[in-house]
């Protein structure tokens, strides 16, 4: 990390300002070669903006504001300089070129945050949350990212890690210093501590599905026979004419997938080909893709034409939401609702029933993981990487519990707990042997 890196920190295009961010040991001396103002960069106060010009090869490139963040009180933990110039794409490109010519290197994707992690400014969960904040498309996803960025998940992981460290440290002390008459924790006490770790991990794992739904969106497949209104419903959800709507059966021959926000929650809406027997090879392929989408969906909306109901209703998918469309064209709505009490009645033509449909879709998606709204006090919602690490930790702890219950050698127990500790440590950034030794010597008066 001895190299000084630079990158444009604002989105591409024209705007009021554009910001160039420089980090590394030579950040301040490098800018000192380019900045001209009432004060030189090495003499500037930290976190204060200074007006001046950037001059390169005797040519004024731009009038800028220069701000210095000295190590370690900066985002990366290194000396950081931010140059705020006018927001034209050409202007910021010329500033970037000047800084590169003075010896800086173009930063790799995520390198500023990576340096922040390596300098101990944040753990891995907080580093991941930076990108989650940037990519959040709903207030709920933003709130999860803010929880993680504040260190909430890291704090929960630290509790588990410290509990495992205590168990491992005690076992290591028993193995390495038998002359000190250290009695290993056994029986109920050892099991209770391992069960406590297991319980905390299971609780975190239970948030994985909610995290997936809130970050990536639940997949919602629209299916049914041809001409029941699937494409019309897709357009209603998106509030735009995305899919072609036609009375000709078989118009939709492939799946059409779009992201949308319903009631503040993200959804991936998938329109499918009408399911029917057909000799058309292309349409048949569309039906196969529809069946595949239905199989992999979080929820399935089975649309039926309320004006053309068959005597026998055959479900397309287990647990599907049955929806009768075109109810504005029928007169026997009450009897239809009585016959199918759990079905929803809508009209894509008039918009009738759409509010109820959206509320039901949200309830079905989020109901699988428990309620979540603005009043929910806290939500950790782990991501896929966290889930993988915690599943490995849980597996190792459960193996350790079996070893303890069958009274096998404590060395086998220690191996499993080491594996669990390593997996937990991966969530925030790893555990090394020095940390284990540090815990041992802080807990026991070894060698006195």
VMD Tcl script that draws the C-alpha trace (Angstrom):
set ca {
  {0.00 0.00 0.00}
  {2.98 2.32 -0.51}
  {1.59 3.55 -3.81}
  {-0.45 6.73 -4.02}
  {-3.76 6.17 -5.80}
  {-6.24 8.51 -7.44}
  {-9.77 8.23 -8.81}
  {-12.72 10.37 -9.79}
  {-15.14 10.11 -6.86}
  {-18.23 11.53 -8.56}
  {-20.44 9.92 -11.24}
  {-19.59 10.45 -14.91}
  {-21.26 13.25 -16.82}
  {-21.75 16.95 -16.25}
  {-22.66 18.46 -12.90}
  {-22.04 21.34 -10.55}
  {-18.82 19.86 -9.19}
  {-16.58 16.85 -9.73}
  {-14.32 15.43 -7.05}
  {-10.92 13.84 -7.47}
  {-9.79 11.72 -4.52}
  {-6.11 10.93 -3.84}
  {-4.85 8.60 -1.10}
  {-1.38 7.45 -0.10}
  {1.93 8.58 1.39}
  {2.66 11.00 -1.46}
  {-0.83 12.49 -1.73}
  {0.03 15.83 -0.13}
  {3.50 16.32 -1.75}
  {2.03 15.37 -5.12}
  {-0.77 17.95 -4.89}
  {1.76 20.51 -3.65}
  {3.28 20.37 -7.14}
  {-0.03 21.30 -8.77}
  {-1.94 23.58 -6.37}
  {-1.45 27.34 -6.29}
  {-3.19 29.39 -3.62}
  {-2.68 31.42 -0.46}
  {-1.44 28.35 1.42}
  {0.63 25.35 0.42}
  {-0.91 21.87 0.96}
  {1.72 20.71 3.53}
  {0.80 23.70 5.70}
  {-2.97 23.42 5.37}
  {-5.25 22.50 8.25}
  {-7.00 19.17 7.99}
  {-10.69 19.11 7.02}
  {-10.69 22.70 5.80}
  {-11.34 23.72 2.19}
  {-8.85 26.04 0.47}
  {-9.52 27.94 -2.76}
  {-6.87 27.92 -5.47}
  {-6.01 26.76 -8.95}
  {-4.51 23.59 -10.39}
  {-1.62 24.42 -12.68}
  {0.12 21.79 -14.80}
  {2.93 22.48 -17.27}
  {2.36 26.21 -16.80}
  {-1.30 25.90 -17.80}
  {-4.22 26.61 -15.48}
  {-6.52 23.59 -15.57}
  {-9.26 24.67 -13.16}
  {-10.17 26.73 -10.12}
  {-10.75 24.28 -7.27}
  {-11.35 23.72 -3.58}
  {-8.70 21.57 -1.93}
  {-9.36 19.59 1.27}
  {-6.82 17.52 3.15}
  {-7.58 14.63 5.52}
  {-4.40 13.60 7.31}
  {-3.74 10.05 8.50}
  {-5.06 8.34 10.46}
  {-8.19 10.51 10.58}
  {-9.28 9.88 7.01}
  {-11.49 7.43 5.16}
  {-8.59 5.17 4.16}
  {-6.42 5.76 7.22}
  {-3.80 7.33 4.92}
  {-3.27 10.94 3.89}
  {-6.19 11.78 1.62}
  {-6.62 14.85 -0.60}
  {-9.88 15.75 -2.32}
  {-9.91 18.22 -5.20}
  {-13.35 19.67 -5.93}
  {-13.45 21.21 -9.39}
  {-16.07 22.21 -11.93}
  {-18.25 19.34 -13.02}
  {-17.49 19.07 -16.71}
  {-16.26 15.68 -17.89}
  {-13.32 17.25 -19.73}
  {-12.31 19.37 -16.72}
  {-12.10 16.44 -14.29}
  {-10.36 14.25 -16.90}
  {-7.60 16.87 -17.28}
  {-7.18 17.09 -13.49}
  {-6.93 13.29 -13.31}
  {-4.32 13.24 -16.06}
  {-2.23 15.86 -14.25}
  {-2.26 13.90 -10.99}
  {-1.33 10.69 -12.83}
  {1.59 12.45 -14.51}
  {2.89 13.49 -11.09}
  {3.22 9.85 -10.05}
  {-0.12 8.65 -8.73}
  {-1.65 5.39 -9.91}
  {-5.25 4.96 -11.03}
  {-7.14 3.24 -8.23}
  {-8.67 -0.19 -8.78}
  {-12.40 -0.69 -8.12}
  {-13.04 -0.56 -4.39}
  {-9.39 0.15 -3.53}
  {-10.13 3.14 -1.30}
  {-12.49 1.04 0.81}
  {-10.05 -1.86 0.72}
  {-7.36 0.39 2.17}
  {-9.80 1.58 4.83}
  {-10.30 -2.06 5.84}
  {-6.58 -2.88 5.79}
  {-5.87 0.14 7.98}
  {-8.49 -0.96 10.51}
  {-10.94 1.83 9.72}
  {-13.73 -0.70 9.22}
  {-14.33 -4.44 9.17}
  {-15.42 -6.42 6.13}
  {-19.13 -6.10 6.91}
  {-18.79 -2.33 7.01}
  {-16.76 -2.33 3.80}
  {-19.46 -4.36 2.05}
  {-22.08 -1.95 3.38}
  {-20.44 0.93 1.50}
  {-21.37 -0.66 -1.81}
  {-24.77 -1.71 -0.46}
  {-25.47 1.94 0.37}
  {-24.49 3.05 -3.11}
  {-26.60 0.37 -4.83}
  {-29.63 0.54 -2.50}
  {-32.82 1.06 -4.50}
  {-35.30 1.21 -1.62}
  {-35.41 2.82 1.81}
  {-35.44 -0.66 3.36}
  {-32.25 -1.74 1.58}
  {-30.66 1.58 2.52}
  {-31.55 1.02 6.14}
  {-29.94 -2.43 6.17}
  {-26.79 -0.97 4.64}
  {-26.69 1.79 7.26}
  {-27.07 -0.80 10.03}
  {-24.08 -2.70 8.66}
  {-22.04 0.43 7.98}
  {-22.52 1.52 11.60}
  {-20.94 -1.76 12.72}
  {-24.06 -3.49 14.07}
  {-23.38 -6.79 12.32}
  {-19.69 -6.58 13.17}
  {-20.60 -6.13 16.83}
  {-22.83 -9.22 16.78}
  {-20.08 -11.24 15.11}
  {-17.58 -9.98 17.69}
  {-19.76 -11.32 20.51}
  {-19.78 -14.78 18.93}
  {-16.07 -14.61 18.16}
  {-15.14 -13.62 21.72}
  {-17.23 -16.44 23.17}
  {-15.53 -18.97 20.88}
  {-12.13 -17.44 21.67}
  {-12.68 -17.98 25.38}
  {-13.51 -21.64 24.86}
  {-10.61 -22.21 22.46}
  {-8.18 -20.25 24.64}
  {-9.08 -22.34 27.68}
  {-8.60 -25.58 25.76}
  {-5.29 -24.37 24.31}
  {-4.08 -23.44 27.78}
  {-5.00 -26.90 29.05}
  {-3.08 -28.56 26.19}
  {0.01 -26.32 26.25}
  {0.49 -25.70 29.95}
  {-0.55 -28.88 31.81}
  {1.89 -28.10 34.62}
  {-0.25 -25.13 35.63}
  {-3.14 -27.43 36.64}
  {-5.64 -25.70 34.38}
  {-8.88 -27.68 34.39}
  {-10.62 -27.76 31.02}
  {-14.24 -26.74 30.94}
  {-16.29 -29.86 30.47}
  {-19.82 -31.09 30.79}
  {-22.70 -28.70 31.18}
  {-20.62 -25.47 31.27}
  {-18.79 -26.22 28.03}
  {-21.97 -27.35 26.33}
  {-23.86 -24.26 27.52}
  {-21.23 -21.95 26.03}
  {-21.23 -23.80 22.71}
  {-25.04 -23.82 22.63}
  {-24.99 -20.07 23.23}
  {-22.77 -19.57 20.17}
  {-24.96 -21.90 18.15}
  {-28.10 -19.99 19.14}
  {-26.59 -16.63 18.12}
  {-25.47 -18.01 14.75}
  {-28.88 -19.55 14.04}
  {-30.52 -16.21 14.85}
  {-28.28 -14.41 12.33}
  {-28.83 -17.09 9.69}
  {-32.57 -16.61 10.03}
  {-32.16 -13.08 8.57}
  {-30.53 -14.31 5.33}
  {-33.75 -14.76 3.36}
  {-35.04 -11.34 4.35}
  {-31.72 -9.81 3.35}
  {-31.93 -11.47 -0.07}
  {-35.47 -10.25 -0.65}
  {-34.76 -6.69 0.47}
  {-31.51 -6.38 -1.49}
  {-32.21 -8.33 -4.67}
  {-36.00 -8.37 -4.76}
  {-38.45 -11.27 -4.70}
  {-39.06 -12.92 -8.06}
  {-42.71 -12.73 -9.06}
  {-43.80 -14.87 -12.02}
  {-46.97 -14.04 -13.97}
  {-48.36 -17.19 -15.54}
  {-51.53 -18.60 -17.02}
  {-53.16 -19.46 -20.33}
  {-52.74 -17.16 -23.33}
  {-54.71 -13.90 -23.35}
  {-55.53 -13.80 -19.63}
  {-53.78 -10.44 -19.12}
  {-50.26 -11.34 -17.97}
  {-48.55 -8.70 -20.10}
  {-51.18 -6.15 -19.13}
  {-50.49 -6.87 -15.45}
  {-46.74 -6.51 -16.02}
  {-47.35 -3.09 -17.53}
  {-49.57 -2.18 -14.57}
  {-46.85 -3.14 -12.09}
  {-44.23 -1.19 -14.03}
  {-46.57 1.75 -14.74}
  {-45.34 1.71 -18.34}
  {-45.99 -0.18 -21.57}
  {-43.12 -2.66 -21.36}
  {-44.77 -5.74 -22.88}
  {-46.79 -5.95 -26.08}
  {-50.47 -6.48 -25.35}
  {-52.42 -8.19 -28.12}
  {-55.59 -10.30 -28.42}
  {-53.57 -12.73 -30.53}
  {-52.67 -15.81 -28.49}
  {-48.96 -16.56 -28.24}
  {-47.76 -12.94 -28.54}
  {-45.37 -13.40 -25.60}
  {-42.95 -16.17 -26.55}
  {-40.11 -15.55 -24.11}
  {-39.87 -14.48 -20.50}
  {-39.73 -10.71 -19.94}
  {-38.08 -9.68 -16.67}
  {-38.09 -6.22 -15.12}
  {-37.27 -4.74 -11.69}
  {-39.82 -2.54 -9.97}
  {-40.61 -1.16 -6.53}
  {-43.93 -2.10 -4.97}
  {-44.77 -0.44 -1.67}
  {-41.12 0.31 -1.01}
  {-39.95 -3.27 -1.67}
  {-38.03 -4.48 -4.74}
  {-39.55 -7.14 -6.99}
  {-38.40 -8.89 -10.14}
  {-41.54 -9.25 -12.24}
  {-41.35 -12.01 -14.84}
  {-43.93 -12.17 -17.61}
  {-44.14 -15.60 -19.26}
  {-45.55 -17.17 -22.38}
  {-49.10 -18.46 -22.16}
  {-49.07 -22.07 -21.02}
  {-50.81 -24.32 -23.52}
  {-50.14 -27.22 -25.87}
  {-48.77 -25.92 -29.15}
  {-47.07 -27.22 -32.29}
  {-45.15 -23.96 -32.77}
  {-41.53 -24.73 -31.88}
  {-40.73 -21.18 -30.73}
  {-43.87 -20.92 -28.62}
  {-43.18 -24.37 -27.17}
  {-39.75 -23.16 -26.07}
  {-41.45 -20.16 -24.47}
  {-43.73 -22.49 -22.52}
  {-40.72 -24.49 -21.30}
  {-39.04 -21.28 -20.14}
  {-42.24 -20.26 -18.38}
  {-42.32 -23.57 -16.52}
  {-38.67 -23.13 -15.51}
  {-39.35 -19.59 -14.24}
  {-42.33 -20.85 -12.23}
  {-40.19 -23.54 -10.62}
  {-37.54 -21.01 -9.49}
  {-39.89 -18.18 -8.45}
  {-40.36 -16.79 -4.97}
  {-44.06 -16.39 -5.74}
  {-46.35 -17.30 -8.61}
  {-49.34 -15.26 -9.77}
  {-51.74 -17.50 -11.70}
  {-53.95 -15.29 -13.87}
  {-57.31 -16.44 -15.17}
  {-59.70 -14.72 -17.56}
  {-62.84 -14.14 -15.48}
  {-64.94 -14.14 -18.66}
  {-63.77 -17.60 -19.70}
  {-63.59 -19.90 -16.70}
  {-63.28 -23.63 -17.18}
  {-65.24 -26.06 -15.04}
  {-62.06 -27.58 -13.60}
  {-59.37 -25.23 -12.34}
  {-55.93 -26.86 -12.45}
  {-53.24 -25.14 -10.32}
  {-50.00 -24.36 -12.13}
  {-47.83 -24.18 -9.00}
  {-48.19 -25.17 -5.36}
  {-48.96 -22.16 -3.17}
  {-49.77 -19.93 -6.14}
  {-51.82 -16.75 -5.82}
  {-54.99 -17.14 -7.89}
  {-56.07 -13.94 -9.68}
  {-59.16 -13.40 -11.81}
  {-58.63 -10.64 -14.37}
  {-61.22 -8.75 -16.45}
  {-63.78 -8.75 -13.62}
  {-65.13 -5.48 -15.01}
  {-66.67 -7.58 -17.82}
  {-68.64 -10.04 -15.66}
  {-71.83 -9.84 -13.63}
  {-71.42 -12.93 -11.42}
  {-68.48 -11.59 -9.40}
  {-70.04 -12.41 -6.01}
  {-70.63 -16.06 -6.87}
  {-67.13 -16.33 -8.35}
  {-65.59 -14.92 -5.16}
  {-67.69 -17.29 -3.07}
  {-66.48 -20.25 -5.11}
  {-62.83 -19.13 -4.89}
  {-62.63 -17.21 -1.57}
  {-58.83 -16.90 -1.57}
  {-58.64 -15.55 -5.13}
  {-58.20 -11.86 -5.94}
  {-60.40 -9.98 -8.36}
  {-58.73 -7.39 -10.59}
  {-59.13 -5.52 -13.85}
  {-55.98 -4.49 -15.69}
  {-58.16 -2.33 -17.93}
  {-59.62 -0.19 -15.11}
  {-57.00 -0.72 -12.39}
  {-59.59 -2.19 -10.04}
  {-58.10 -4.40 -7.32}
  {-54.47 -3.39 -7.98}
  {-53.91 -1.89 -4.52}
  {-55.16 -5.08 -2.86}
  {-53.03 -7.19 -5.19}
  {-49.85 -5.23 -4.44}
  {-50.50 -5.35 -0.68}
  {-51.07 -9.12 -0.91}
  {-47.90 -9.67 -2.96}
  {-45.81 -7.74 -0.42}
  {-47.38 -9.58 2.50}
  {-46.70 -12.96 0.89}
  {-43.07 -12.06 0.10}
  {-42.18 -10.51 3.44}
  {-44.48 -12.74 5.44}
  {-42.09 -15.63 4.86}
  {-39.44 -13.84 6.89}
  {-41.50 -11.94 9.44}
  {-42.79 -8.37 9.35}
  {-40.57 -5.46 8.47}
  {-41.50 -1.80 8.33}
  {-40.21 1.59 9.40}
  {-41.08 0.79 13.03}
  {-38.86 -2.31 13.13}
  {-36.12 -1.40 15.65}
  {-33.24 -3.23 13.97}
  {-32.55 -5.49 11.02}
  {-29.20 -7.13 10.36}
  {-30.16 -9.14 7.26}
  {-26.93 -10.95 6.42}
  {-25.84 -11.40 2.80}
  {-24.85 -14.56 0.89}
  {-21.17 -14.38 1.93}
  {-22.07 -14.00 5.58}
  {-24.51 -16.88 5.24}
  {-21.83 -19.17 3.82}
  {-19.40 -18.34 6.63}
  {-22.02 -18.77 9.34}
  {-23.27 -22.06 7.91}
  {-19.72 -23.41 8.10}
  {-19.39 -22.12 11.66}
  {-22.70 -23.69 12.63}
  {-21.69 -27.02 11.13}
  {-18.42 -27.01 13.08}
  {-20.13 -26.12 16.36}
  {-22.71 -28.87 15.87}
  {-19.87 -31.34 15.26}
  {-18.19 -30.08 18.44}
  {-21.42 -30.63 20.38}
  {-21.51 -34.24 19.15}
  {-17.86 -34.72 20.19}
  {-18.63 -33.35 23.66}
  {-21.78 -35.45 24.05}
  {-19.95 -38.67 23.12}
  {-17.00 -37.84 25.43}
  {-14.42 -38.05 22.65}
  {-10.94 -36.53 23.14}
  {-10.90 -32.79 23.74}
  {-8.35 -32.38 20.93}
  {-11.10 -33.26 18.42}
  {-13.38 -30.74 20.09}
  {-10.71 -28.07 19.78}
  {-10.29 -28.75 16.04}
  {-14.00 -28.21 15.40}
  {-14.07 -25.05 17.49}
  {-11.01 -23.70 15.67}
  {-12.86 -24.27 12.39}
  {-15.92 -22.44 13.77}
  {-13.78 -19.56 14.97}
  {-12.09 -19.23 11.59}
  {-15.43 -19.22 9.77}
  {-16.89 -16.58 12.10}
  {-13.75 -14.49 11.74}
  {-14.10 -14.53 7.95}
  {-17.29 -12.50 8.24}
  {-15.48 -9.46 9.59}
  {-11.96 -10.16 8.38}
  {-10.27 -13.18 9.92}
  {-8.77 -14.44 13.16}
  {-5.09 -15.28 13.63}
  {-3.17 -17.29 16.22}
  {-1.78 -14.14 17.83}
  {-5.29 -13.10 18.76}
  {-5.90 -16.49 20.37}
  {-2.62 -16.21 22.29}
  {-3.53 -12.69 23.36}
  {-6.77 -13.98 24.81}
  {-4.96 -16.81 26.62}
  {-2.45 -14.53 28.31}
  {-5.07 -11.98 29.26}
  {-7.26 -14.66 30.83}
  {-4.67 -16.74 32.70}
  {-1.57 -15.91 34.70}
  {0.64 -18.24 32.68}
  {4.32 -18.62 33.71}
  {4.22 -16.37 36.74}
}
mol new
graphics top color blue
foreach p $ca { graphics top sphere $p radius 0.5 }
foreach p [lrange $ca 0 end-1] q [lrange $ca 1 end] { graphics top cylinder $p $q radius 0.2 }
display resetview
